[in-house]
Amino acid sequence: MVFGWIAGGAAGVLANTALEVLLGATWPEAIGIFVLFVLGAFGGMHLAKKLGPRGFRILGVASGVLVAATALVLFVTFVR
């Protein structure tokens, strides 16, 4: 279940960053990141519960990839 939470939260942060790039200043960044992170985390937990024991491997890989992608995107966003 933890991997679902991590993967979903990272996906939410990536979605927020994509929306911020697409919509620019009209996108409410602080509210958007909170809402999308929470929705992603609960969605990931729901997926983990649905997948059961076989979800451990799938969500483990997804968590690693999404956290690495999120770290890269945030690094590029804030260091430019």
PDB file with SEQRES, HELIX, SHEET and CRYST1 records, atoms N, CA, C and O in Angstrom:
SEQRES   1 A   80  MET VAL PHE GLY TRP ILE ALA GLY GLY ALA ALA GLY VAL          
SEQRES   2 A   80  LEU ALA ASN THR ALA LEU GLU VAL LEU LEU GLY ALA THR          
SEQRES   3 A   80  TRP PRO GLU ALA ILE GLY ILE PHE VAL LEU PHE VAL LEU          
SEQRES   4 A   80  GLY ALA PHE GLY GLY MET HIS LEU ALA LYS LYS LEU GLY          
SEQRES   5 A   80  PRO ARG GLY PHE ARG ILE LEU GLY VAL ALA SER GLY VAL          
SEQRES   6 A   80  LEU VAL ALA ALA THR ALA LEU VAL LEU PHE VAL THR PHE          
SEQRES   7 A   80  VAL ARG                                                      
HELIX    1 AA1 VAL A    2  LEU A   23  1                                  22    
HELIX    2 AA2 GLY A   24  THR A   26  5                                   3    
HELIX    3 AA3 GLU A   29  LEU A   51  1                                  23    
HELIX    4 AA4 GLY A   52  ARG A   54  5                                   3    
HELIX    5 AA5 GLY A   55  VAL A   79  1                                  25    
CRYST1    1.000    1.000    1.000  90.00  90.00  90.00 P 1           1          
ATOM      1  N   MET A   1       0.804  -1.187   0.000  1.00  0.00           N  
ATOM      2  CA  MET A   1       0.000   0.000   0.000  1.00  0.00           C  
ATOM      3  C   MET A   1       0.855   1.263   0.000  1.00  0.00           C  
ATOM      4  O   MET A   1       0.452   2.292  -0.542  1.00  0.00           O  
ATOM      5  N   VAL A   2       2.011   1.183   0.596  1.00  0.00           N  
ATOM      6  CA  VAL A   2       2.891   2.351   0.645  1.00  0.00           C  
ATOM      7  C   VAL A   2       3.399   2.698  -0.748  1.00  0.00           C  
ATOM      8  O   VAL A   2       3.501   3.872  -1.105  1.00  0.00           O  
ATOM      9  N   PHE A   3       3.721   1.664  -1.540  1.00  0.00           N  
ATOM     10  CA  PHE A   3       4.175   1.931  -2.901  1.00  0.00           C  
ATOM     11  C   PHE A   3       3.081   2.618  -3.718  1.00  0.00           C  
ATOM     12  O   PHE A   3       3.382   3.472  -4.551  1.00  0.00           O  
ATOM     13  N   GLY A   4       1.838   2.262  -3.496  1.00  0.00           N  
ATOM     14  CA  GLY A   4       0.731   2.926  -4.183  1.00  0.00           C  
ATOM     15  C   GLY A   4       0.642   4.393  -3.796  1.00  0.00           C  
ATOM     16  O   GLY A   4       0.404   5.260  -4.637  1.00  0.00           O  
ATOM     17  N   TRP A   5       0.838   4.655  -2.514  1.00  0.00           N  
ATOM     18  CA  TRP A   5       0.801   6.032  -2.027  1.00  0.00           C  
ATOM     19  C   TRP A   5       1.923   6.848  -2.650  1.00  0.00           C  
ATOM     20  O   TRP A   5       1.703   7.976  -3.092  1.00  0.00           O  
ATOM     21  N   ILE A   6       3.119   6.285  -2.687  1.00  0.00           N  
ATOM     22  CA  ILE A   6       4.276   7.000  -3.238  1.00  0.00           C  
ATOM     23  C   ILE A   6       4.113   7.217  -4.734  1.00  0.00           C  
ATOM     24  O   ILE A   6       4.337   8.322  -5.228  1.00  0.00           O  
ATOM     25  N   ALA A   7       3.724   6.167  -5.463  1.00  0.00           N  
ATOM     26  CA  ALA A   7       3.559   6.283  -6.916  1.00  0.00           C  
ATOM     27  C   ALA A   7       2.449   7.272  -7.261  1.00  0.00           C  
ATOM     28  O   ALA A   7       2.613   8.094  -8.163  1.00  0.00           O  
ATOM     29  N   GLY A   8       1.337   7.203  -6.565  1.00  0.00           N  
ATOM     30  CA  GLY A   8       0.232   8.117  -6.828  1.00  0.00           C  
ATOM     31  C   GLY A   8       0.571   9.554  -6.496  1.00  0.00           C  
ATOM     32  O   GLY A   8       0.225  10.465  -7.248  1.00  0.00           O  
ATOM     33  N   GLY A   9       1.243   9.765  -5.381  1.00  0.00           N  
ATOM     34  CA  GLY A   9       1.654  11.120  -5.008  1.00  0.00           C  
ATOM     35  C   GLY A   9       2.637  11.709  -6.002  1.00  0.00           C  
ATOM     36  O   GLY A   9       2.532  12.881  -6.363  1.00  0.00           O  
ATOM     37  N   ALA A  10       3.590  10.904  -6.446  1.00  0.00           N  
ATOM     38  CA  ALA A  10       4.555  11.381  -7.440  1.00  0.00           C  
ATOM     39  C   ALA A  10       3.865  11.684  -8.768  1.00  0.00           C  
ATOM     40  O   ALA A  10       4.204  12.657  -9.441  1.00  0.00           O  
ATOM     41  N   ALA A  11       2.904  10.854  -9.139  1.00  0.00           N  
ATOM     42  CA  ALA A  11       2.151  11.107 -10.370  1.00  0.00           C  
ATOM     43  C   ALA A  11       1.349  12.404 -10.244  1.00  0.00           C  
ATOM     44  O   ALA A  11       1.229  13.156 -11.211  1.00  0.00           O  
ATOM     45  N   GLY A  12       0.808  12.663  -9.070  1.00  0.00           N  
ATOM     46  CA  GLY A  12       0.082  13.910  -8.841  1.00  0.00           C  
ATOM     47  C   GLY A  12       0.979  15.132  -8.961  1.00  0.00           C  
ATOM     48  O   GLY A  12       0.578  16.147  -9.531  1.00  0.00           O  
ATOM     49  N   VAL A  13       2.176  15.039  -8.432  1.00  0.00           N  
ATOM     50  CA  VAL A  13       3.128  16.155  -8.531  1.00  0.00           C  
ATOM     51  C   VAL A  13       3.523  16.384  -9.986  1.00  0.00           C  
ATOM     52  O   VAL A  13       3.632  17.527 -10.429  1.00  0.00           O  
ATOM     53  N   LEU A  14       3.736  15.298 -10.729  1.00  0.00           N  
ATOM     54  CA  LEU A  14       4.056  15.440 -12.151  1.00  0.00           C  
ATOM     55  C   LEU A  14       2.889  16.049 -12.926  1.00  0.00           C  
ATOM     56  O   LEU A  14       3.089  16.890 -13.803  1.00  0.00           O  
ATOM     57  N   ALA A  15       1.675  15.620 -12.597  1.00  0.00           N  
ATOM     58  CA  ALA A  15       0.497  16.185 -13.261  1.00  0.00           C  
ATOM     59  C   ALA A  15       0.365  17.672 -12.950  1.00  0.00           C  
ATOM     60  O   ALA A  15       0.016  18.461 -13.828  1.00  0.00           O  
ATOM     61  N   ASN A  16       0.640  18.056 -11.717  1.00  0.00           N  
ATOM     62  CA  ASN A  16       0.587  19.472 -11.347  1.00  0.00           C  
ATOM     63  C   ASN A  16       1.615  20.278 -12.130  1.00  0.00           C  
ATOM     64  O   ASN A  16       1.316  21.374 -12.602  1.00  0.00           O  
ATOM     65  N   THR A  17       2.810  19.748 -12.270  1.00  0.00           N  
ATOM     66  CA  THR A  17       3.849  20.448 -13.013  1.00  0.00           C  
ATOM     67  C   THR A  17       3.455  20.598 -14.477  1.00  0.00           C  
ATOM     68  O   THR A  17       3.677  21.649 -15.078  1.00  0.00           O  
ATOM     69  N   ALA A  18       2.870  19.550 -15.051  1.00  0.00           N  
ATOM     70  CA  ALA A  18       2.431  19.616 -16.446  1.00  0.00           C  
ATOM     71  C   ALA A  18       1.325  20.654 -16.616  1.00  0.00           C  
ATOM     72  O   ALA A  18       1.345  21.429 -17.572  1.00  0.00           O  
ATOM     73  N   LEU A  19       0.366  20.674 -15.701  1.00  0.00           N  
ATOM     74  CA  LEU A  19      -0.702  21.669 -15.777  1.00  0.00           C  
ATOM     75  C   LEU A  19      -0.178  23.080 -15.594  1.00  0.00           C  
ATOM     76  O   LEU A  19      -0.664  24.018 -16.226  1.00  0.00           O  
ATOM     77  N   GLU A  20       0.807  23.227 -14.735  1.00  0.00           N  
ATOM     78  CA  GLU A  20       1.396  24.548 -14.513  1.00  0.00           C  
ATOM     79  C   GLU A  20       2.110  25.046 -15.764  1.00  0.00           C  
ATOM     80  O   GLU A  20       2.048  26.231 -16.092  1.00  0.00           O  
ATOM     81  N   VAL A  21       2.790  24.135 -16.462  1.00  0.00           N  
ATOM     82  CA  VAL A  21       3.470  24.525 -17.702  1.00  0.00           C  
ATOM     83  C   VAL A  21       2.450  24.860 -18.783  1.00  0.00           C  
ATOM     84  O   VAL A  21       2.620  25.830 -19.522  1.00  0.00           O  
ATOM     85  N   LEU A  22       1.386  24.057 -18.876  1.00  0.00           N  
ATOM     86  CA  LEU A  22       0.377  24.286 -19.913  1.00  0.00           C  
ATOM     87  C   LEU A  22      -0.463  25.536 -19.667  1.00  0.00           C  
ATOM     88  O   LEU A  22      -0.736  26.295 -20.597  1.00  0.00           O  
ATOM     89  N   LEU A  23      -0.872  25.752 -18.420  1.00  0.00           N  
ATOM     90  CA  LEU A  23      -1.785  26.849 -18.120  1.00  0.00           C  
ATOM     91  C   LEU A  23      -1.095  28.125 -17.657  1.00  0.00           C  
ATOM     92  O   LEU A  23      -1.702  29.196 -17.667  1.00  0.00           O  
ATOM     93  N   GLY A  24       0.145  28.022 -17.259  1.00  0.00           N  
ATOM     94  CA  GLY A  24       0.901  29.207 -16.858  1.00  0.00           C  
ATOM     95  C   GLY A  24       0.430  29.781 -15.525  1.00  0.00           C  
ATOM     96  O   GLY A  24       0.174  29.043 -14.573  1.00  0.00           O  
ATOM     97  N   ALA A  25       0.322  31.083 -15.474  1.00  0.00           N  
ATOM     98  CA  ALA A  25       0.002  31.780 -14.227  1.00  0.00           C  
ATOM     99  C   ALA A  25      -1.444  31.590 -13.790  1.00  0.00           C  
ATOM    100  O   ALA A  25      -1.787  31.897 -12.648  1.00  0.00           O  
ATOM    101  N   THR A  26      -2.297  31.089 -14.680  1.00  0.00           N  
ATOM    102  CA  THR A  26      -3.698  30.901 -14.300  1.00  0.00           C  
ATOM    103  C   THR A  26      -3.900  29.674 -13.413  1.00  0.00           C  
ATOM    104  O   THR A  26      -4.941  29.546 -12.769  1.00  0.00           O  
ATOM    105  N   TRP A  27      -2.927  28.775 -13.372  1.00  0.00           N  
ATOM    106  CA  TRP A  27      -3.044  27.566 -12.556  1.00  0.00           C  
ATOM    107  C   TRP A  27      -2.651  27.877 -11.115  1.00  0.00           C  
ATOM    108  O   TRP A  27      -1.550  28.373 -10.877  1.00  0.00           O  
ATOM    109  N   PRO A  28      -3.536  27.593 -10.136  1.00  0.00           N  
ATOM    110  CA  PRO A  28      -3.198  27.837  -8.723  1.00  0.00           C  
ATOM    111  C   PRO A  28      -2.222  26.766  -8.230  1.00  0.00           C  
ATOM    112  O   PRO A  28      -2.627  25.653  -7.896  1.00  0.00           O  
ATOM    113  N   GLU A  29      -0.957  27.109  -8.188  1.00  0.00           N  
ATOM    114  CA  GLU A  29       0.093  26.133  -7.924  1.00  0.00           C  
ATOM    115  C   GLU A  29      -0.033  25.444  -6.561  1.00  0.00           C  
ATOM    116  O   GLU A  29       0.019  24.216  -6.490  1.00  0.00           O  
ATOM    117  N   ALA A  30      -0.197  26.204  -5.496  1.00  0.00           N  
ATOM    118  CA  ALA A  30      -0.222  25.628  -4.146  1.00  0.00           C  
ATOM    119  C   ALA A  30      -1.441  24.729  -3.944  1.00  0.00           C  
ATOM    120  O   ALA A  30      -1.315  23.620  -3.425  1.00  0.00           O  
ATOM    121  N   ILE A  31      -2.594  25.192  -4.343  1.00  0.00           N  
ATOM    122  CA  ILE A  31      -3.808  24.387  -4.197  1.00  0.00           C  
ATOM    123  C   ILE A  31      -3.746  23.181  -5.121  1.00  0.00           C  
ATOM    124  O   ILE A  31      -4.131  22.075  -4.742  1.00  0.00           O  
ATOM    125  N   GLY A  32      -3.258  23.403  -6.341  1.00  0.00           N  
ATOM    126  CA  GLY A  32      -3.176  22.328  -7.326  1.00  0.00           C  
ATOM    127  C   GLY A  32      -2.270  21.204  -6.883  1.00  0.00           C  
ATOM    128  O   GLY A  32      -2.627  20.034  -7.020  1.00  0.00           O  
ATOM    129  N   ILE A  33      -1.106  21.530  -6.355  1.00  0.00           N  
ATOM    130  CA  ILE A  33      -0.185  20.468  -5.938  1.00  0.00           C  
ATOM    131  C   ILE A  33      -0.753  19.689  -4.752  1.00  0.00           C  
ATOM    132  O   ILE A  33      -0.582  18.473  -4.671  1.00  0.00           O  
ATOM    133  N   PHE A  34      -1.418  20.374  -3.844  1.00  0.00           N  
ATOM    134  CA  PHE A  34      -2.013  19.686  -2.701  1.00  0.00           C  
ATOM    135  C   PHE A  34      -3.119  18.736  -3.149  1.00  0.00           C  
ATOM    136  O   PHE A  34      -3.139  17.564  -2.774  1.00  0.00           O  
ATOM    137  N   VAL A  35      -4.030  19.257  -3.951  1.00  0.00           N  
ATOM    138  CA  VAL A  35      -5.180  18.449  -4.391  1.00  0.00           C  
ATOM    139  C   VAL A  35      -4.724  17.274  -5.247  1.00  0.00           C  
ATOM    140  O   VAL A  35      -5.181  16.150  -5.039  1.00  0.00           O  
ATOM    141  N   LEU A  36      -3.832  17.513  -6.205  1.00  0.00           N  
ATOM    142  CA  LEU A  36      -3.385  16.428  -7.079  1.00  0.00           C  
ATOM    143  C   LEU A  36      -2.537  15.397  -6.333  1.00  0.00           C  
ATOM    144  O   LEU A  36      -2.609  14.205  -6.633  1.00  0.00           O  
ATOM    145  N   PHE A  37      -1.736  15.843  -5.366  1.00  0.00           N  
ATOM    146  CA  PHE A  37      -0.961  14.883  -4.581  1.00  0.00           C  
ATOM    147  C   PHE A  37      -1.886  13.989  -3.762  1.00  0.00           C  
ATOM    148  O   PHE A  37      -1.709  12.771  -3.728  1.00  0.00           O  
ATOM    149  N   VAL A  38      -2.858  14.585  -3.113  1.00  0.00           N  
ATOM    150  CA  VAL A  38      -3.790  13.801  -2.290  1.00  0.00           C  
ATOM    151  C   VAL A  38      -4.613  12.856  -3.155  1.00  0.00           C  
ATOM    152  O   VAL A  38      -4.771  11.685  -2.808  1.00  0.00           O  
ATOM    153  N   LEU A  39      -5.141  13.348  -4.280  1.00  0.00           N  
ATOM    154  CA  LEU A  39      -5.905  12.483  -5.174  1.00  0.00           C  
ATOM    155  C   LEU A  39      -5.046  11.341  -5.718  1.00  0.00           C  
ATOM    156  O   LEU A  39      -5.496  10.197  -5.799  1.00  0.00           O  
ATOM    157  N   GLY A  40      -3.811  11.663  -6.088  1.00  0.00           N  
ATOM    158  CA  GLY A  40      -2.906  10.630  -6.583  1.00  0.00           C  
ATOM    159  C   GLY A  40      -2.565   9.603  -5.517  1.00  0.00           C  
ATOM    160  O   GLY A  40      -2.516   8.405  -5.795  1.00  0.00           O  
ATOM    161  N   ALA A  41      -2.330  10.066  -4.303  1.00  0.00           N  
ATOM    162  CA  ALA A  41      -1.990   9.147  -3.220  1.00  0.00           C  
ATOM    163  C   ALA A  41      -3.149   8.204  -2.901  1.00  0.00           C  
ATOM    164  O   ALA A  41      -2.948   7.001  -2.735  1.00  0.00           O  
ATOM    165  N   PHE A  42      -4.351   8.749  -2.816  1.00  0.00           N  
ATOM    166  CA  PHE A  42      -5.494   7.882  -2.533  1.00  0.00           C  
ATOM    167  C   PHE A  42      -5.805   6.963  -3.709  1.00  0.00           C  
ATOM    168  O   PHE A  42      -6.219   5.820  -3.511  1.00  0.00           O  
ATOM    169  N   GLY A  43      -5.608   7.457  -4.940  1.00  0.00           N  
ATOM    170  CA  GLY A  43      -5.782   6.606  -6.110  1.00  0.00           C  
ATOM    171  C   GLY A  43      -4.770   5.475  -6.133  1.00  0.00           C  
ATOM    172  O   GLY A  43      -5.109   4.340  -6.471  1.00  0.00           O  
ATOM    173  N   GLY A  44      -3.537   5.777  -5.778  1.00  0.00           N  
ATOM    174  CA  GLY A  44      -2.500   4.742  -5.706  1.00  0.00           C  
ATOM    175  C   GLY A  44      -2.780   3.724  -4.622  1.00  0.00           C  
ATOM    176  O   GLY A  44      -2.540   2.532  -4.814  1.00  0.00           O  
ATOM    177  N   MET A  45      -3.285   4.174  -3.488  1.00  0.00           N  
ATOM    178  CA  MET A  45      -3.634   3.231  -2.416  1.00  0.00           C  
ATOM    179  C   MET A  45      -4.792   2.337  -2.838  1.00  0.00           C  
ATOM    180  O   MET A  45      -4.808   1.148  -2.522  1.00  0.00           O  
ATOM    181  N   HIS A  46      -5.760   2.907  -3.549  1.00  0.00           N  
ATOM    182  CA  HIS A  46      -6.883   2.112  -4.046  1.00  0.00           C  
ATOM    183  C   HIS A  46      -6.380   1.060  -5.038  1.00  0.00           C  
ATOM    184  O   HIS A  46      -6.809  -0.093  -4.995  1.00  0.00           O  
ATOM    185  N   LEU A  47      -5.478   1.457  -5.924  1.00  0.00           N  
ATOM    186  CA  LEU A  47      -4.913   0.522  -6.883  1.00  0.00           C  
ATOM    187  C   LEU A  47      -4.122  -0.576  -6.182  1.00  0.00           C  
ATOM    188  O   LEU A  47      -4.207  -1.742  -6.566  1.00  0.00           O  
ATOM    189  N   ALA A  48      -3.356  -0.214  -5.158  1.00  0.00           N  
ATOM    190  CA  ALA A  48      -2.591  -1.205  -4.411  1.00  0.00           C  
ATOM    191  C   ALA A  48      -3.512  -2.211  -3.727  1.00  0.00           C  
ATOM    192  O   ALA A  48      -3.223  -3.407  -3.697  1.00  0.00           O  
ATOM    193  N   LYS A  49      -4.607  -1.727  -3.185  1.00  0.00           N  
ATOM    194  CA  LYS A  49      -5.559  -2.625  -2.531  1.00  0.00           C  
ATOM    195  C   LYS A  49      -6.216  -3.551  -3.543  1.00  0.00           C  
ATOM    196  O   LYS A  49      -6.457  -4.724  -3.257  1.00  0.00           O  
ATOM    197  N   LYS A  50      -6.503  -3.022  -4.724  1.00  0.00           N  
ATOM    198  CA  LYS A  50      -7.133  -3.817  -5.766  1.00  0.00           C  
ATOM    199  C   LYS A  50      -6.189  -4.880  -6.325  1.00  0.00           C  
ATOM    200  O   LYS A  50      -6.614  -6.000  -6.609  1.00  0.00           O  
ATOM    201  N   LEU A  51      -4.918  -4.537  -6.483  1.00  0.00           N  
ATOM    202  CA  LEU A  51      -3.955  -5.477  -7.037  1.00  0.00           C  
ATOM    203  C   LEU A  51      -3.553  -6.558  -6.041  1.00  0.00           C  
ATOM    204  O   LEU A  51      -3.191  -7.667  -6.436  1.00  0.00           O  
ATOM    205  N   GLY A  52      -3.615  -6.243  -4.775  1.00  0.00           N  
ATOM    206  CA  GLY A  52      -3.260  -7.223  -3.756  1.00  0.00           C  
ATOM    207  C   GLY A  52      -1.763  -7.492  -3.729  1.00  0.00           C  
ATOM    208  O   GLY A  52      -0.968  -6.588  -3.982  1.00  0.00           O  
ATOM    209  N   PRO A  53      -1.367  -8.737  -3.421  1.00  0.00           N  
ATOM    210  CA  PRO A  53       0.056  -9.060  -3.296  1.00  0.00           C  
ATOM    211  C   PRO A  53       0.853  -8.883  -4.595  1.00  0.00           C  
ATOM    212  O   PRO A  53       2.044  -8.575  -4.544  1.00  0.00           O  
ATOM    213  N   ARG A  54       0.219  -9.072  -5.751  1.00  0.00           N  
ATOM    214  CA  ARG A  54       0.970  -8.925  -7.000  1.00  0.00           C  
ATOM    215  C   ARG A  54       1.282  -7.458  -7.306  1.00  0.00           C  
ATOM    216  O   ARG A  54       2.138  -7.177  -8.145  1.00  0.00           O  
ATOM    217  N   GLY A  55       0.610  -6.529  -6.647  1.00  0.00           N  
ATOM    218  CA  GLY A  55       0.857  -5.119  -6.865  1.00  0.00           C  
ATOM    219  C   GLY A  55       2.174  -4.640  -6.279  1.00  0.00           C  
ATOM    220  O   GLY A  55       2.659  -3.566  -6.633  1.00  0.00           O  
ATOM    221  N   PHE A  56       2.754  -5.427  -5.388  1.00  0.00           N  
ATOM    222  CA  PHE A  56       4.007  -5.032  -4.750  1.00  0.00           C  
ATOM    223  C   PHE A  56       5.096  -4.807  -5.793  1.00  0.00           C  
ATOM    224  O   PHE A  56       5.783  -3.787  -5.760  1.00  0.00           O  
ATOM    225  N   ARG A  57       5.256  -5.743  -6.710  1.00  0.00           N  
ATOM    226  CA  ARG A  57       6.294  -5.629  -7.733  1.00  0.00           C  
ATOM    227  C   ARG A  57       5.970  -4.503  -8.720  1.00  0.00           C  
ATOM    228  O   ARG A  57       6.844  -3.709  -9.066  1.00  0.00           O  
ATOM    229  N   ILE A  58       4.734  -4.437  -9.165  1.00  0.00           N  
ATOM    230  CA  ILE A  58       4.329  -3.442 -10.152  1.00  0.00           C  
ATOM    231  C   ILE A  58       4.460  -2.031  -9.583  1.00  0.00           C  
ATOM    232  O   ILE A  58       5.053  -1.153 -10.211  1.00  0.00           O  
ATOM    233  N   LEU A  59       3.908  -1.824  -8.404  1.00  0.00           N  
ATOM    234  CA  LEU A  59       3.931  -0.490  -7.808  1.00  0.00           C  
ATOM    235  C   LEU A  59       5.317  -0.116  -7.293  1.00  0.00           C  
ATOM    236  O   LEU A  59       5.647   1.066  -7.197  1.00  0.00           O  
ATOM    237  N   GLY A  60       6.122  -1.110  -6.964  1.00  0.00           N  
ATOM    238  CA  GLY A  60       7.497  -0.828  -6.562  1.00  0.00           C  
ATOM    239  C   GLY A  60       8.294  -0.224  -7.697  1.00  0.00           C  
ATOM    240  O   GLY A  60       9.010   0.760  -7.513  1.00  0.00           O  
ATOM    241  N   VAL A  61       8.166  -0.818  -8.874  1.00  0.00           N  
ATOM    242  CA  VAL A  61       8.851  -0.286 -10.056  1.00  0.00           C  
ATOM    243  C   VAL A  61       8.268   1.078 -10.430  1.00  0.00           C  
ATOM    244  O   VAL A  61       9.007   2.016 -10.729  1.00  0.00           O  
ATOM    245  N   ALA A  62       6.944   1.176 -10.411  1.00  0.00           N  
ATOM    246  CA  ALA A  62       6.295   2.446 -10.746  1.00  0.00           C  
ATOM    247  C   ALA A  62       6.718   3.551  -9.775  1.00  0.00           C  
ATOM    248  O   ALA A  62       6.936   4.690 -10.188  1.00  0.00           O  
ATOM    249  N   SER A  63       6.833   3.220  -8.502  1.00  0.00           N  
ATOM    250  CA  SER A  63       7.261   4.210  -7.505  1.00  0.00           C  
ATOM    251  C   SER A  63       8.662   4.718  -7.804  1.00  0.00           C  
ATOM    252  O   SER A  63       8.909   5.924  -7.779  1.00  0.00           O  
ATOM    253  N   GLY A  64       9.565   3.811  -8.082  1.00  0.00           N  
ATOM    254  CA  GLY A  64      10.933   4.210  -8.386  1.00  0.00           C  
ATOM    255  C   GLY A  64      11.027   5.104  -9.606  1.00  0.00           C  
ATOM    256  O   GLY A  64      11.719   6.121  -9.590  1.00  0.00           O  
ATOM    257  N   VAL A  65      10.326   4.720 -10.667  1.00  0.00           N  
ATOM    258  CA  VAL A  65      10.359   5.509 -11.897  1.00  0.00           C  
ATOM    259  C   VAL A  65       9.710   6.873 -11.691  1.00  0.00           C  
ATOM    260  O   VAL A  65      10.257   7.889 -12.121  1.00  0.00           O  
ATOM    261  N   LEU A  66       8.550   6.908 -11.037  1.00  0.00           N  
ATOM    262  CA  LEU A  66       7.845   8.176 -10.850  1.00  0.00           C  
ATOM    263  C   LEU A  66       8.576   9.108  -9.891  1.00  0.00           C  
ATOM    264  O   LEU A  66       8.600  10.318 -10.113  1.00  0.00           O  
ATOM    265  N   VAL A  67       9.165   8.575  -8.842  1.00  0.00           N  
ATOM    266  CA  VAL A  67       9.927   9.431  -7.914  1.00  0.00           C  
ATOM    267  C   VAL A  67      11.165   9.991  -8.607  1.00  0.00           C  
ATOM    268  O   VAL A  67      11.507  11.158  -8.414  1.00  0.00           O  
ATOM    269  N   ALA A  68      11.844   9.167  -9.418  1.00  0.00           N  
ATOM    270  CA  ALA A  68      13.010   9.660 -10.154  1.00  0.00           C  
ATOM    271  C   ALA A  68      12.601  10.732 -11.164  1.00  0.00           C  
ATOM    272  O   ALA A  68      13.283  11.747 -11.303  1.00  0.00           O  
ATOM    273  N   ALA A  69      11.493  10.511 -11.865  1.00  0.00           N  
ATOM    274  CA  ALA A  69      11.013  11.500 -12.836  1.00  0.00           C  
ATOM    275  C   ALA A  69      10.602  12.792 -12.134  1.00  0.00           C  
ATOM    276  O   ALA A  69      10.887  13.887 -12.618  1.00  0.00           O  
ATOM    277  N   THR A  70       9.933  12.657 -10.995  1.00  0.00           N  
ATOM    278  CA  THR A  70       9.524  13.847 -10.233  1.00  0.00           C  
ATOM    279  C   THR A  70      10.744  14.626  -9.749  1.00  0.00           C  
ATOM    280  O   THR A  70      10.774  15.853  -9.835  1.00  0.00           O  
ATOM    281  N   ALA A  71      11.741  13.921  -9.245  1.00  0.00           N  
ATOM    282  CA  ALA A  71      12.958  14.589  -8.780  1.00  0.00           C  
ATOM    283  C   ALA A  71      13.643  15.306  -9.935  1.00  0.00           C  
ATOM    284  O   ALA A  71      14.113  16.432  -9.771  1.00  0.00           O  
ATOM    285  N   LEU A  72      13.706  14.673 -11.093  1.00  0.00           N  
ATOM    286  CA  LEU A  72      14.332  15.299 -12.255  1.00  0.00           C  
ATOM    287  C   LEU A  72      13.562  16.533 -12.702  1.00  0.00           C  
ATOM    288  O   LEU A  72      14.162  17.574 -12.971  1.00  0.00           O  
ATOM    289  N   VAL A  73      12.248  16.427 -12.783  1.00  0.00           N  
ATOM    290  CA  VAL A  73      11.429  17.561 -13.216  1.00  0.00           C  
ATOM    291  C   VAL A  73      11.532  18.715 -12.221  1.00  0.00           C  
ATOM    292  O   VAL A  73      11.683  19.867 -12.628  1.00  0.00           O  
ATOM    293  N   LEU A  74      11.453  18.426 -10.938  1.00  0.00           N  
ATOM    294  CA  LEU A  74      11.562  19.491  -9.946  1.00  0.00           C  
ATOM    295  C   LEU A  74      12.948  20.115  -9.929  1.00  0.00           C  
ATOM    296  O   LEU A  74      13.088  21.323  -9.741  1.00  0.00           O  
ATOM    297  N   PHE A  75      13.966  19.297 -10.124  1.00  0.00           N  
ATOM    298  CA  PHE A  75      15.336  19.825 -10.187  1.00  0.00           C  
ATOM    299  C   PHE A  75      15.479  20.781 -11.365  1.00  0.00           C  
ATOM    300  O   PHE A  75      16.018  21.878 -11.223  1.00  0.00           O  
ATOM    301  N   VAL A  76      14.996  20.357 -12.522  1.00  0.00           N  
ATOM    302  CA  VAL A  76      15.109  21.201 -13.712  1.00  0.00           C  
ATOM    303  C   VAL A  76      14.263  22.465 -13.548  1.00  0.00           C  
ATOM    304  O   VAL A  76      14.668  23.543 -13.983  1.00  0.00           O  
ATOM    305  N   THR A  77      13.092  22.335 -12.922  1.00  0.00           N  
ATOM    306  CA  THR A  77      12.198  23.469 -12.745  1.00  0.00           C  
ATOM    307  C   THR A  77      12.802  24.532 -11.824  1.00  0.00           C  
ATOM    308  O   THR A  77      12.718  25.725 -12.116  1.00  0.00           O  
ATOM    309  N   PHE A  78      13.405  24.108 -10.726  1.00  0.00           N  
ATOM    310  CA  PHE A  78      13.864  25.076  -9.724  1.00  0.00           C  
ATOM    311  C   PHE A  78      15.307  25.515  -9.925  1.00  0.00           C  
ATOM    312  O   PHE A  78      15.722  26.513  -9.336  1.00  0.00           O  
ATOM    313  N   VAL A  79      16.074  24.814 -10.725  1.00  0.00           N  
ATOM    314  CA  VAL A  79      17.476  25.183 -10.897  1.00  0.00           C  
ATOM    315  C   VAL A  79      17.690  26.090 -12.098  1.00  0.00           C  
ATOM    316  O   VAL A  79      18.729  26.742 -12.206  1.00  0.00           O  
ATOM    317  N   ARG A  80      16.723  26.138 -12.995  1.00  0.00           N  
ATOM    318  CA  ARG A  80      16.903  26.971 -14.199  1.00  0.00           C  
ATOM    319  C   ARG A  80      17.057  28.377 -13.863  1.00  0.00           C  
ATOM    320  O   ARG A  80      17.218  29.211 -14.753  1.00  0.00           O  
TER     321      ARG A  80                                                      
END                                                                             
